[in-house]
Every structure is written in structure tokens, then in C-alpha cells.
Amino acid sequence: MKKLIVANFKMSQTATETKNYFTKLLCKLDNPNLELIICPPFTSLSVAKFFTEGTEINLGAQNLADDDAQITGEISASMLKSVGVDYVIIGHSDRRNKFKENNLAINKKIKSALKQGLKCILCVGETYTEKTAMKTADVLKKEIEEGLKGLYENELESVVVAYEPIWAVSTGKNASVKEIEEGCKIIRRVIRENYSEKASRDIQVIYGGGLNAINAGKLLQAKEIDGAMFGAASLDVDSFVSIMNKLK
């Protein structure tokens, strides 16, 4: 299975900057062992789709509404599908913390995305307080079980779980390979307990949190992970390509 690499631009890049990014990226990208998903802001999705059409790069969105109700400022799953989106990030810690998205809302978003044929990247992870209180397993179990509630096992084929410990996201702190592997083992155990051994083996589990050109090669040696999600480290094309080339 190819390593899955996700680039989450967050609130970066105008449409013009996205055009320049892809113009440069497509000339440099050369790693057939990776499956790449790039998630620009909503305003750049159409531009990104133009450049990724006919390539093996997948287009991802950073969020979606939890239903198709007419709500000001929201983006529905059907709208994302209409502009060629393949994946959508759901439950990122930015959304959970700043916008108070709970597991019920995240579950509704996942179901809405799957209904439209979108694949989901479900983000889960513990805070530093929860980590030091030895509650990592409890937090991950709750977020996964409630986030995936009501899904059939075959639907997990369209779900990727991203382990992003909150204490390592944009904090300057880095998880160790051991901590990453332990988190991923917990995730697979929860899937096994709620679905099956096969589902536990087959589901893609990726890691995100403080990855950069210096530490990515080492951290991605964790045997339990199937790829990674990059934030700021994905915004510079030369640096990002350099990281991906190390993963051959």
C-alpha cells in the first residue's frame, strides 16, 4: 500500500498563490510510492482541481457542513463533490477547539460526506493534560466510536484516521516514534473491538503533528502508520518535495 500524504494548507494561499504552487509542484513531484492529497482553502479548490485534473494528486477540502440545510457561510458535501473534491478533513483540532465541534457533529459530517461519495480523514487526538493524566486511550476510543457511530464496516474503506495529538499540533513539541506507534495501536484496537480484525488491519491510520523537514523522516518510521498529514511544512514546494523524496 502506498504511503498516504496529506497537505493541509489551513488558512493559507490565495487562488493565485495556489496556481503558482501547483505550477511548481507538478514540475518537481516524482514519487510513485506516495498517494498525495492536497487540501487548499475553499477559495482555491477550483484552481487546484484545474491543475490536478489528469494527475494522481487527490483534492481535499478542510471542512464541510454537517447537513445540506441552507446555512449562511457553510459548504455542503454536494458542493464539494461538484468541484471535484475527493477527500475532506473532519474533526481537526482547530475545529474542535475554536468552533467547539463535538463528536455528534463530526459523526453527522462523516455521514454527509460518505453519502456524496467523499472519503473522510477523521482527526483524533488528546490534549497535553489528557496525556499526562494517562487518558489517551479513553480519549481516542471516545472520539473514534462516537465519530464513526452508525457506520457499516464496508464504509470504513472510505475513512482514514489521522492521529494528531493536540499537544503536538503547532506547539513546537514533538511526539516520539514510540508515542506515535502507541497512539496508532490504540486506534487499531478500537476499530478491531467495534468492527473486526480485518477492518483494523485495513483501515489507513496516518500521523500529523509538528512534522517538518527535520523530523519527518524519523517520525514516519513508526511501523503502525500508513502516512502523514503536514500543515505548515507543506506550504513551501521545495521543502515539501524534499520531505516526500525521503519517503521513497
C-alpha positions as CSV (number, residue, x, y, z in Angstrom):
1,M,0.0,0.0,0.0
2,K,1.3,3.5,-0.9
3,K,2.1,5.9,1.9
4,L,-0.7,8.5,2.2
5,I,0.5,12.1,2.4
6,V,-1.9,14.9,3.2
7,A,-1.1,18.6,2.8
8,N,-3.4,20.8,4.9
9,F,-2.9,24.4,3.8
10,K,-5.2,25.7,6.6
11,M,-5.9,29.4,6.0
12,S,-3.1,29.9,3.6
13,Q,-2.8,30.7,-0.1
14,T,-5.0,32.8,-2.3
15,A,-6.2,31.4,-5.6
16,T,-3.2,33.0,-7.4
17,E,-0.8,31.6,-4.8
18,T,-2.3,28.1,-5.3
19,K,-1.8,28.4,-9.0
20,N,1.8,29.2,-8.5
21,Y,2.2,26.4,-6.0
22,F,0.8,23.7,-8.4
23,T,2.8,25.1,-11.4
24,K,6.0,24.5,-9.4
25,L,4.9,21.3,-7.6
26,L,3.9,19.4,-10.8
27,C,7.4,20.0,-12.2
28,K,9.2,18.6,-9.2
29,L,6.9,15.8,-7.9
30,D,8.3,12.4,-8.6
31,N,7.5,9.7,-6.0
32,P,5.2,6.9,-7.3
33,N,5.3,5.3,-3.8
34,L,3.1,8.0,-2.4
35,E,-0.6,8.9,-2.6
36,L,-0.9,12.7,-2.3
37,I,-3.9,14.6,-1.1
38,I,-3.7,18.4,-1.1
39,C,-6.3,20.4,0.9
40,P,-6.3,24.1,0.0
41,P,-8.8,26.6,1.3
42,F,-12.3,26.6,-0.2
43,T,-11.5,29.6,-2.4
44,S,-8.7,27.7,-4.1
45,L,-10.4,24.4,-4.7
46,S,-11.4,25.1,-8.3
47,V,-7.9,26.3,-9.2
48,A,-6.4,23.2,-7.5
49,K,-8.8,21.0,-9.4
50,F,-7.7,22.5,-12.7
51,F,-4.1,21.6,-12.0
52,T,-4.7,18.2,-10.5
53,E,-7.1,17.0,-13.3
54,G,-5.4,14.1,-15.1
55,T,-2.8,13.7,-12.4
56,E,-2.7,11.2,-9.5
57,I,-3.0,14.0,-6.9
58,N,-6.2,13.9,-4.9
59,L,-8.0,17.1,-4.0
60,G,-9.2,17.5,-0.4
61,A,-11.3,20.0,1.5
62,Q,-10.6,21.1,5.1
63,N,-14.2,21.0,6.4
64,L,-17.9,20.7,5.4
65,A,-21.3,21.3,6.9
66,D,-23.0,18.5,8.8
67,D,-26.0,18.6,6.6
68,D,-27.5,20.2,3.4
69,A,-29.5,22.8,5.3
70,Q,-29.4,26.4,3.9
71,I,-26.9,27.9,6.4
72,T,-25.0,31.1,5.7
73,G,-21.3,30.6,5.4
74,E,-21.3,26.8,5.2
75,I,-20.2,24.5,2.5
76,S,-22.1,21.2,1.8
77,A,-20.8,17.8,0.8
78,S,-22.6,18.1,-2.5
79,M,-20.9,21.4,-3.2
80,L,-17.5,19.9,-2.6
81,K,-18.3,17.0,-4.8
82,S,-19.4,19.3,-7.6
83,V,-15.9,20.9,-7.8
84,G,-14.1,17.6,-7.8
85,V,-13.1,17.1,-4.2
86,D,-12.1,13.5,-3.3
87,Y,-11.4,13.8,0.4
88,V,-12.5,16.0,3.3
89,I,-10.8,16.6,6.7
90,I,-13.2,16.2,9.5
91,G,-12.7,16.8,13.2
92,H,-9.4,18.6,13.1
93,S,-8.4,20.0,16.5
94,D,-8.7,23.6,15.1
95,R,-12.4,22.9,14.5
96,R,-12.9,21.0,17.8
97,N,-11.2,23.7,19.8
98,K,-12.2,27.0,18.2
99,F,-15.6,26.1,16.9
100,K,-16.5,23.6,19.6
101,E,-17.3,20.8,17.2
102,N,-18.3,17.7,19.2
103,N,-18.3,14.1,18.2
104,L,-22.0,14.2,17.3
105,A,-21.4,17.0,14.7
106,I,-18.4,15.2,13.5
107,N,-20.4,11.9,13.0
108,K,-23.0,13.8,11.0
109,K,-20.3,15.3,8.8
110,I,-18.8,11.9,8.1
111,K,-22.2,10.5,7.1
112,S,-22.9,13.5,5.0
113,A,-19.6,13.2,3.2
114,L,-19.9,9.5,2.6
115,K,-23.4,9.9,1.2
116,Q,-21.9,12.1,-1.5
117,G,-19.1,9.6,-2.2
118,L,-16.4,11.7,-0.5
119,K,-13.7,10.0,1.5
120,C,-13.1,11.2,5.1
121,I,-10.0,12.0,7.1
122,L,-11.1,11.8,10.7
123,C,-8.8,13.6,13.1
124,V,-8.5,12.4,16.6
125,G,-6.0,13.2,19.4
126,E,-5.6,14.0,23.1
127,T,-4.6,17.2,24.8
128,Y,-1.4,17.5,26.9
129,T,-3.5,17.4,30.1
130,E,-5.2,14.2,29.0
131,K,-1.9,12.7,28.0
132,T,-0.3,13.4,31.4
133,A,-3.4,12.1,33.1
134,M,-2.9,8.8,31.2
135,K,-6.3,9.3,29.4
136,T,-5.0,9.0,25.8
137,A,-6.7,5.6,25.2
138,D,-10.0,6.8,26.7
139,V,-10.0,10.0,24.5
140,L,-9.2,8.1,21.3
141,K,-11.8,5.4,22.0
142,K,-14.5,8.0,22.6
143,E,-13.6,10.1,19.5
144,I,-13.5,7.1,17.2
145,E,-16.5,5.3,18.5
146,E,-18.7,8.4,18.5
147,G,-17.3,9.8,15.3
148,L,-17.9,6.5,13.4
149,K,-21.2,5.6,15.2
150,G,-23.7,4.0,12.8
151,L,-21.2,3.3,10.0
152,Y,-21.0,-0.2,8.5
153,E,-17.7,-1.9,8.2
154,N,-17.6,-1.6,4.4
155,E,-17.9,2.2,4.8
156,L,-14.5,2.2,6.6
157,E,-12.9,1.7,3.2
158,S,-13.7,5.5,2.7
159,V,-12.3,6.6,6.1
160,V,-8.8,7.5,7.0
161,V,-8.0,8.1,10.7
162,A,-5.4,10.8,11.4
163,Y,-3.8,10.6,14.8
164,E,-3.0,14.2,15.7
165,P,-2.1,14.6,19.4
166,I,-3.3,18.2,20.1
167,W,-0.2,18.8,22.3
168,A,2.0,18.3,19.2
169,V,0.0,20.5,16.7
170,S,1.6,23.9,16.2
171,T,3.2,23.8,19.7
172,G,6.8,23.1,19.0
173,K,6.6,19.8,20.9
174,N,7.2,16.6,19.0
175,A,5.8,13.1,19.7
176,S,8.3,10.3,19.7
177,V,8.1,7.3,17.4
178,K,7.1,5.3,20.4
179,E,4.2,7.7,21.2
180,I,3.1,7.7,17.6
181,E,3.1,3.9,17.4
182,E,1.2,3.6,20.7
183,G,-1.5,6.0,19.6
184,C,-1.9,4.2,16.3
185,K,-2.1,0.8,18.1
186,I,-4.9,2.2,20.3
187,I,-6.8,3.4,17.2
188,R,-6.5,0.0,15.5
189,R,-7.6,-1.8,18.7
190,V,-10.7,0.4,18.9
191,I,-11.5,-0.4,15.3
192,R,-11.0,-4.1,16.0
193,E,-13.2,-4.1,19.0
194,N,-16.0,-2.3,17.2
195,Y,-15.7,-3.9,13.7
196,S,-13.3,-6.7,13.0
197,E,-9.6,-7.8,12.9
198,K,-9.7,-7.3,9.1
199,A,-11.1,-3.7,9.5
200,S,-8.3,-3.0,12.0
201,R,-5.6,-4.1,9.6
202,D,-7.1,-2.5,6.5
203,I,-8.0,1.0,7.8
204,Q,-5.4,3.6,7.0
205,V,-4.0,5.4,10.0
206,I,-1.8,8.4,9.4
207,Y,0.0,10.8,11.8
208,G,0.1,14.6,12.0
209,G,1.5,17.0,14.5
210,G,4.7,19.1,14.3
211,L,6.0,17.3,11.2
212,N,8.7,19.2,9.3
213,A,11.8,18.7,7.0
214,I,13.9,17.9,10.0
215,N,11.9,15.3,11.9
216,A,9.5,13.8,9.3
217,G,11.9,11.1,8.1
218,K,12.4,9.8,11.6
219,L,8.8,10.1,12.9
220,L,7.4,8.4,9.8
221,Q,9.5,5.3,10.6
222,A,6.8,4.3,13.0
223,K,5.6,0.9,11.8
224,E,1.9,1.4,12.7
225,I,1.3,4.3,10.4
226,D,0.3,4.5,6.8
227,G,1.2,8.1,6.1
228,A,1.2,11.6,7.4
229,M,-0.6,14.9,7.5
230,F,1.5,18.1,7.0
231,G,0.5,21.6,7.9
232,A,2.9,24.5,7.5
233,A,5.6,22.1,6.2
234,S,3.6,21.6,3.1
235,L,3.4,25.2,2.0
236,D,6.9,25.5,0.6
237,V,7.1,23.4,-2.5
238,D,10.9,22.7,-2.4
239,S,10.8,21.7,1.2
240,F,7.7,19.6,0.9
241,V,9.0,17.7,-2.2
242,S,12.3,17.1,-0.3
243,I,10.4,15.6,2.5
244,M,8.4,13.3,0.2
245,N,11.5,12.2,-1.7
246,K,12.9,10.9,1.6
247,L,9.9,8.6,2.0
248,K,10.8,6.6,-1.1
